[in-house]
Amino acid sequence: MDAKTIIGSFVRRLREQKHLTQDELAARTGITYQYLSGLENGRENFSIGILESLGKGLDCLLPQLVAGAFASPSATALVEANPDYFRPQVPLPPGLKAAHLARAMNEAQRIVSLINANLVTSGGKPLPEYIQGNNFSGLVSNIFCDAIDGNSPFKHNSDQAYPDLINPKVVEKGKPAGLEVKSTIQIGKGGESHNGHSGWHLVACFAIDQKTGNIRFVHVMLAVLNGHTQPEPDWVYVGSKVNADTGSRRTETYNTTLIGTTKLRDGSVYLDPTAINFKRWRQSRRGPTPSFSIFGQR
C-alpha cells in the first residue's frame, strides 16, 4: 500500500475507536466529510497541516499518528475491553457510566501500544523493559486517569491534589464528586494510597503482553472507602517500607484493610473470567454481601 492508504486507514481506525462519525471528526478538523472519507480510503492527497489538524481532532500528536500508521500491525493491534465482561449492576460514581470506562480503557491501552510501537520502530525495547514495575504501574495510572478525563464527565483535579478526578457537575457534601485512580499488575490487589482519604476509589488491574509490552485491563474495581481518620476506617497505615532486595525506601503508604479490599472486590465493574479466579479470594464485611457483589453469584 502507498503512504496515502496507510495513513488514511490508520486515521479511520483511530476515529472509530473514539466512536466519532466522519461528520464529527470533519467538524473538529475543519474539512468536509466527503474529503475525510476520501482521505480514509486513500483517494485524497493531504498536507502536513491537514494531518496535524486530524491529529488534534483525534487527540493524537502528529508524530504519534505517523509512527502508529507505519508501525507493524502486531505492535499497534488494538486491544479493546470485552463488553461481556462489564457488570452493569455495580454502582458507579455519580455521572460515570460503564461506556465511559470502556472508552477510557481502550484509549489507555491504545496509547501504551503507540508508545511501544514508536520505541520498537526506533530500534528500542518495549516500555516495560525500561521501567520498574511500580513506576510502570504509576505511568499506566496516569495514562488511564487522562483517558477518563477525555472520555467521561470526570476531569483532572489540580496537580498533586486529592482526588485525581472530579465531576464538577455533581456536588456532594459541598464538594464536586471525586474519584481516585490507581493501576496495578497485581490481580485482585486492594487499594494503596499515600493519604488514605475517604471517597470513591478505582483500582484497575492489567496484564502485560511480554512480547509487545502492551497492556490489557482484566479487572476494574470501584468502591466508596472510609478514610483512615474516620470511624471504622478501610485503610491501615503501613509506613515507609524498605525493599529487601534493593534497599530503596518507598514513600508513606496506606493499604486497604481486608474489609476495604472486599469493598473494592464487591464493586468489580469489569472482570475477565479467563484471567481471574476470584472465588479463592478472602472476604470480610461489616454487613451482608451486596446484591451486586461478585461473591453473591451462584
N, C-alpha and C positions, 0 to 999 in steps of 0.2 A: 504493500500500500504506500501511496505517496504521503508527504507530510500533511497536506490538507485533510486527507481522510483520517489519518491517525489522530490528529489534534481534534478534528471535528467529532470523531467518535468518543473521545475522552470527555469533551465538553458535554455531550449528551449524557454520558454515564454520571457525571457529577450533578448535572441538572436533575436527572431522575432520582438520584439518591437523596437530593434535598427536596424532593417532592414539589418541584417547580414545573409549571407548564411553560411551553415556549413563549406564550404571551407574557407571562410573569417575568421570565428572565430577559426577554426583549425589552420590556418596560424598564427594568433595572439598568439595562445596558445602553438604552437609547437607540436601539436598532429595531427594524421591523421583524415580526415573527417569521415572515417569508424568507428574509435574509438569514435569520438564525437557522431555519430549517435547512436551507441550502448549505450553510456552513457545517452543520452537524452531519450532513450526508456527503461532505467532501466536494460539493459542487461549486462553492463560492471561495474566492480569494479573500484574504483578510490581512489587515495591517497589524503591527505591534500594538498600536493604540486600541484596536478592536479587541485583541487578546487581553490586554491589560484591563479593559472595561469588563470583559466577560469574567476575568479572574475576580474582580471586585464584586461583581454580581453573585459570584459563587463562593465568596469568602475564601478564595484560594489565590495566593500570590502568584504573579506571572511565572517566576522561576519554578515554583511547585507545579503549576499547571503544565508547563512544557516538559519538565522532567518526568512527571507522572504519566504523560501521554506516551513517552518513548521508553519508559521502564518496561521490563519484562512482564508479561501478563501474570505470572505467578507471584511477582513481587507486589503488584497492585491489585491482586484479586480482592474483590470487595467481600468483607466478612460482615454479615448482617444478622441482627438479632432475629431469632425464630419467633414469629408471632404466637405460636402454640405454647411457648414457654412462659408467657406472661400470665399472671394470676389476677384477673380483674377485680376480684373480691377484696383485695388488700387495700386498706385505707392509705391515701397519699396526702402529702402536704397540700394545703388549700391552693387550688389553681393548677396543680401539677397533674398531668394525665399520663397514662401508660404510653400513649402515642408520642408525647414529648420525650419520654425516656428512651423509647425505641430510636427516635431520630438522633438523640444525643449519643446513644451508644454506637450507632452506625457511624456518626461523624467522628467520634473519638477513635474508633477502630480504623477509619479511613485515614485520618491524619497520621497515626502511627505507621500505617503501611506506606504512606507517602514519604515519611522521614526515612524509613528503612530502604525504600526504593532509591531515593536520592543517594544515600550512603553507599549502597551496593553498586549502583551505576557509576559512582565516582571512584570505585575501587576499594571501598571500605568494608567494614563488617556491619551486621545489623546492630541497631542501637543497644539492645540489652547486653551485648558483649562489651560495651564501653562503660556501662553504669552499674553500680552495685544495686542489689535487689531492692533495698528500702528506698534508695534515691530514684530508681526506675518507677517504683510504685507511686512515689510522690509526683513524678512527672506525669504519669497516667492520670492521677487525681486532678492535676492542673488542667490537662487537656480535656478530661471529661467534664470538669466544672465549667470550662469555657464553652464546651458543646451544649451543656444545659442552658447556659446563658443565651446562646444563639438559637435555641430551639424550644424555649418554654417561657412562661411569664417570669420565671426566677432569673434575676440579674445579679451581676457581680456586686458584692458589698465593697466598701472601701478597703484598700490594701491593708493586710495584717489584722483586719477586724474580724470579730466573730458575729454571725456565721459567715460562711463563704458566699452564700447567695441569699437574696431577699426577694420577696414578691411585693413590690411597692403598692400594688392594687389591693392587697389584703392586709388589714391591720388586726393584730391580736394583742390584747392587753397593752394597747398604746404603741405597739411596735409593728413594723412590717413582718409578715410571716417569713421565717428564715429556714435555711437548710444548710447543714454542714456536710461536706462530701469527702469521703476517703476511699481509696482504692488499695487492693492488696492481692497478692498472688496466693495467699494462704486461704484456701477454700474453707468457708464456714467460720472464719475467724470473726470475733466480735469487734467492737469499736476500740479505737485508740485515739487519744486526744492529748493536746498539750494544755488543755484547760478544764475539760470535764464539765462543760456547761449543760444546762437544760435545753431542750428543744428537739426539733426534727434532725435526725442524723441518717445519712445514707452511706452504706458500705457496699462497694462494687468489687466483686472478686473476678479475676480474669486469669486465663491461661495464656501461655506464650508458645507460639509455634517455633520450635527450636531451629528450624531451617531458615525461615524468613525473618524471625524476630517480631512478627506481627502478633497482636493480641486479640483475644476473643473473650468477651464477657460471658461468664457462666452462671453468675449468681449476683443478684442485686437485692439488698435488704434495706428497709426503712422502718424507723420507729421514733416515737417521742420518748426521749430519755430524761430521767431526773438528774439534775446537776449534782455535783459532789457536795455542795453546801446545803442541799435540800434534805428533808426527812426521807428516809428510805432511798438513798442515792443509788443510781445504776452504775456509778463509777467508783473505782478504787485507785488510790494513788500508789504508783509503783516506783516513784523516784526517778533517778537518773542512772540507768543501767550501764554497766561496762561490758563490752563484748569480750568474752573469754579468749577468743581466737586472735582478735586484732588489738585489744587493749583500748579501743576507742570508746568514748563515753557518749551516750545518747542524751538528748535534751529531756527535761522534766516531762513525765508521761503519766496519763491516767488510762487505765484499761477498763472496759465494761466488766461488771460482775457477771456471774453466770445468769442472774436474773436479767441484767441488761442485754447480755448476748442472746438470751432466749427471746426477749422482746424483738430484737432485730431479726432473728431467725423466723419468728412468727410472721413478721412482715416481709417475707420473701415475695417480692412482686415479680421477680424473674428468676427462674430456676431451670437449669439444663439437666434433666434427669439422666442424660448419658454421661455426665461428668461428675455427678454428685450423688452420694448415698447418705441422705440426711437422717435416715432412721436410726443411725448409730450415735447421733449427737445427743449430748446430755441436755436436760431441760430443768428449769427451776422458775417458778412463778409465785406471785403473791395472790393470785386468784385463779379462776378457771381458765382452761385453754380457749383462746378466742376462736370464734367460728371460722375466721379466715386463715388460721394457722396451718402451716404445712403438717404439723403434728396431729391435727384433728382429722386428717384424711383417713379414710377406711380402705 
